[in-house]
Amino acid sequence: MNLCKRAWWRLTGAPGKTLMLVGLFFVVCTLVLSGFLIRSAAARAADSAKNRVGAVATMQLDVNGLLASGKNNGSEGSGQNPGTIGSAGDLRRDLVDKICKSSVVADCNYTADGAAFPTKTTKLYQPVPVPAGQDTTGTDLFKVDGVRKLGEVSAFRNGDSKTIAGKGIGPDTKRNEIVVEERVAKENKLEIGDTVKLKIGELMPGVDTSEHEFEVIGIYKNGTADTGQYVPAMMDPANQLYTSIEGASLLGGRTTDGGGTLKSATFKLTDPQDLDRLKDDAKKAGADLQIFPISVNDKQYRTLVGPIAKTANFATVTVWLVAVAGTIILALVVASNLRERRGELGILLSLGEKKPKLLGQHLIEVVACAVIAIALAGVGSQFISEAIGNKLLAGEVESANEEAENESLPSDYSDTSGMSKQGDDQPKTDPIDSLDVHLGPSDIAKVGATGLGIAALATLVPGTRVLRLNPRDILTKGN
């Protein structure tokens, strides 16, 4: 007799047991498919977050590394300041420009800090007079920052400052071009195209004390209002000037060779895992990473994908547990059914039926139940996995938010202005709090392979043990 017919008669003749097998497979396949869908959704979300924020690597001088390298020679001096760190501690713009061309760098920026003394023709903005008897020797200066792109400075990026006339600083800005704040412009009656004269903001011996001319190419407005109280000039946002890297290096008393001397450089990576490739490219460009180490700040990426990665890990563990537990439970059920059908097996064997065909009949029965269950699981798993995934993710997001509140704010390596020391200047990033679940052919294929694998194991393992007996043993032996 055809084993497929016998399998069909058995399935239709015992609908209760058939439904029980289908139900068990449905539960197993639904949980396994939900786990696959959650993992797939988490992987898509992580890739999207990776492409959106990447990671920021920072390169800057490590004084301890410089001293350990033995390249420092204080007697040589640096730029116009003899007796300081030395030229080996200068992070040159031309070197960083070479690193910016690396294939793993999506964008880069750098900053240089400096200060400038006012002159007879260029006055500081001081709405409140200096208190009597207070020494202002080290604070009566303009704060001058050299930037690659003014729009990447945190104050402009966050909307606290905005350009109201002219243009900002860009990669092609000349050394003698400058952007001033609106109040300084009014104090000195400056307009676009006017010239301001500044002195190098250093008091060390040997520093050039002549006046340097800068052309005003832009005027910006800072949103911080006057306090009505005395504030040291250098601390007043109105006295913040922006210029090119070379201009800031000049006013900071450092060398302008190689395009100027940087305080730090930041590189936005397309992938947080590309740090090693960036370091290799930096070495090829001629950078000494002992003196100028590169460290990555992937806080935004970790904030976005941290909870979803934990959810995906939980889903992976669930898939394995359900698969193993489902195999064991179904094997026990099949073994119980085989014991109940000992008489049927003995009769068929005594009539000359081959043992592999009998085992094949049971395998067809179980596989048929599995196929029905897989089809039903495919219909409902997308909704179930989305509900389960979002519930799990909500718990992880809540835990992540609590950890973030208790965590002290670290240095903001992504702040390209060089002004901020805290991470609150970085644009706020909220964790991914929802899963976009899509059921695709690959997911059905994976759960189908898993379900059929479970069906085969659950049938073959107990079946081979029973069919080792001969017909007489099967018919005469008790349970």
Secondary structure as the mmCIF struct_conf table of DSSP 4:
data_model
#
loop_
_struct_conf.conf_type_id
_struct_conf.id
_struct_conf.beg_label_comp_id
_struct_conf.beg_label_asym_id
_struct_conf.beg_label_seq_id
_struct_conf.end_label_comp_id
_struct_conf.end_label_asym_id
_struct_conf.end_label_seq_id
HELX_RH_AL_P HELX_RH_AL_P1 LEU A 3 GLY A 13
HELX_RH_AL_P HELX_RH_AL_P2 PRO A 15 VAL A 53
STRN STRN1 ALA A 55 GLN A 60
HELX_RH_AL_P HELX_RH_AL_P3 VAL A 63 SER A 69
TURN_TY1_P TURN_TY1_P1 GLY A 70 GLY A 70
TURN_TY1_P TURN_TY1_P2 GLY A 74 GLU A 76
STRN STRN2 SER A 78 SER A 78
TURN_TY1_P TURN_TY1_P3 GLY A 79 GLN A 80
STRN STRN3 ASN A 81 ASN A 81
TURN_TY1_P TURN_TY1_P4 PRO A 82 GLY A 83
BEND BEND1 THR A 84 ILE A 85
HELX_RH_3T_P HELX_RH_3T_P1 SER A 87 GLY A 89
STRN STRN4 LEU A 91 ARG A 92
HELX_RH_AL_P HELX_RH_AL_P4 ARG A 93 CYS A 100
TURN_TY1_P TURN_TY1_P5 LYS A 101 LYS A 101
BEND BEND2 SER A 102 SER A 102
TURN_TY1_P TURN_TY1_P6 SER A 103 VAL A 104
STRN STRN5 VAL A 105 PHE A 117
BEND BEND3 LYS A 120 THR A 122
BEND BEND4 PRO A 127 VAL A 128
HELX_LH_PP_P HELX_LH_PP_P1 PRO A 129 PRO A 131
TURN_TY1_P TURN_TY1_P7 ALA A 132 GLY A 133
TURN_TY1_P TURN_TY1_P8 THR A 137 THR A 139
BEND BEND5 ASP A 140 LEU A 141
STRN STRN6 PHE A 142 VAL A 147
BEND BEND6 ARG A 148 ARG A 148
HELX_RH_3T_P HELX_RH_3T_P2 LEU A 150 GLU A 152
BEND BEND7 VAL A 153 VAL A 153
HELX_RH_AL_P HELX_RH_AL_P5 SER A 154 ARG A 157
TURN_TY1_P TURN_TY1_P9 ASN A 158 GLY A 159
BEND BEND8 ASP A 160 ASP A 160
STRN STRN7 SER A 161 GLY A 166
TURN_TY1_P TURN_TY1_P10 PRO A 171 ASP A 172
TURN_TY1_P TURN_TY1_P11 ARG A 175 ASN A 176
STRN STRN8 GLU A 177 GLU A 181
HELX_RH_AL_P HELX_RH_AL_P6 GLU A 182 GLU A 187
TURN_TY1_P TURN_TY1_P12 ASN A 188 LYS A 189
TURN_TY1_P TURN_TY1_P13 ILE A 192 GLY A 193
STRN STRN9 THR A 195 ILE A 200
BEND BEND9 GLY A 201 GLY A 201
BEND BEND10 MET A 204 MET A 204
TURN_TY1_P TURN_TY1_P14 PRO A 205 GLY A 206
BEND BEND11 SER A 210 SER A 210
STRN STRN10 GLU A 211 ASN A 222
BEND BEND12 GLY A 223 GLY A 223
HELX_LH_PP_P HELX_LH_PP_P2 THR A 224 ASP A 226
BEND BEND13 GLY A 228 GLN A 229
HELX_RH_3T_P HELX_RH_3T_P3 ALA A 233 MET A 235
BEND BEND14 ASP A 236 ASP A 236
HELX_RH_3T_P HELX_RH_3T_P4 PRO A 237 ASN A 239
STRN STRN11 GLN A 240 THR A 243
HELX_RH_AL_P HELX_RH_AL_P7 ILE A 245 LEU A 251
TURN_TY1_P TURN_TY1_P15 GLY A 252 GLY A 253
HELX_RH_3T_P HELX_RH_3T_P5 ASP A 257 GLY A 259
STRN STRN12 THR A 261 LEU A 262
BEND BEND15 LYS A 263 LYS A 263
STRN STRN13 SER A 264 LEU A 269
BEND BEND16 THR A 270 ASP A 271
HELX_RH_3T_P HELX_RH_3T_P6 PRO A 272 ASP A 274
HELX_RH_AL_P HELX_RH_AL_P8 LEU A 275 ALA A 285
TURN_TY1_P TURN_TY1_P16 GLY A 286 GLY A 286
TURN_TY1_P TURN_TY1_P17 LEU A 289 ILE A 291
BEND BEND17 PHE A 292 PHE A 292
STRN STRN14 ILE A 294 ASN A 297
HELX_RH_AL_P HELX_RH_AL_P9 LYS A 299 GLU A 340
TURN_TY1_P TURN_TY1_P18 ARG A 341 ARG A 341
HELX_RH_AL_P HELX_RH_AL_P10 ARG A 342 SER A 350
TURN_TY1_P TURN_TY1_P19 LEU A 351 GLY A 352
HELX_RH_AL_P HELX_RH_AL_P11 LYS A 355 ASN A 406
BEND BEND18 GLU A 407 GLU A 407
HELX_LH_PP_P HELX_LH_PP_P3 SER A 408 LEU A 409
TURN_TY1_P TURN_TY1_P20 TYR A 413 SER A 414
TURN_TY1_P TURN_TY1_P21 THR A 416 SER A 417
BEND BEND19 GLY A 418 GLY A 418
BEND BEND20 GLN A 422 GLN A 422
HELX_RH_3T_P HELX_RH_3T_P7 GLY A 423 ASP A 425
BEND BEND21 GLN A 426 GLN A 426
HELX_LH_PP_P HELX_LH_PP_P4 PRO A 427 LYS A 428
HELX_LH_PP_P HELX_LH_PP_P5 ASP A 430 ILE A 432
HELX_RH_AL_P HELX_RH_AL_P12 PRO A 441 VAL A 466
TURN_TY1_P TURN_TY1_P22 LEU A 467 ARG A 468
BEND BEND22 LEU A 469 LEU A 469
HELX_RH_AL_P HELX_RH_AL_P13 PRO A 471 THR A 476
BEND BEND23 LYS A 477 LYS A 477
#
